[in-house]
Amino acid sequence: MDLRKERVPAETLTITIPPFTTSEHPFFHEDDVTVKVVCKSGLYGFELSKDDCMKRVYISGFKKDGKGTKSRKSCNTISSSKRATRRKYCGAHITAIDDEEIVTMDQAKEKFAELRSKKVDSFTMILAREPKPSKSMTRRAHDELELQDFDLDDNLGEDYFAPGDDLEGDSSMTTSQKTNEFGTDYVPTIGTKINKDFGSKGFFEGEVVLGPHSVTKGGNIVVRKVQYKDGDREEMRALEIAY
């Protein structure tokens, strides 16, 4: 029972709630890779683990090549270099092997066993890269969403973030600086330098070496080819380069 003579007036603050959307697919980034079979290892050199959150299988590591060509591991053939493989795909979820959907670790092991029995020379995988965010990435996303200020360490804890925030200053131009200077229609040119944050794997420098050109995967989008100092390459949209 309210014993006060006057009721407290209602809050006048208006909060805009963004539209709620769902997706049947939980990943933002997926890469098609080809594995060349160069070893007889049961899992082709991949070290697998189960994600306790989504209960999905992911790559937790790659076995190292031994001495000589006969001691190579198939897992290390999916990128231009072993360093690039570990940087890009350590921690990536396996969503498909040889065009068959994969969710659990048992499914991955069964598919690998099937491929071994067929004695294939190569096979494809779809890997979903979901890197652990650095503190700078989290702060940037927080600012873009215009959320209320809060202390990242107190609210999320130091263990939530990947190392590498001290490298943020290595970038010659941040996303906000690029979009402020060039606008949202920012168009990178050949030779544009980038310093991409790969979360727990740190920052890697590269530059635009080719483009623009259109690709039809996932819709008709315009991309440019970026080459990193370790020799690895990937196709990126203009806004991704701005980051």
Summary of the structure (lengths in Angstrom):
residues: 243
radius of gyration: 22.5
end to end distance: 55.7
largest distance: 88.1
contacts: 589
relative contact order: 0.12
helix: 28%
strand: 26%
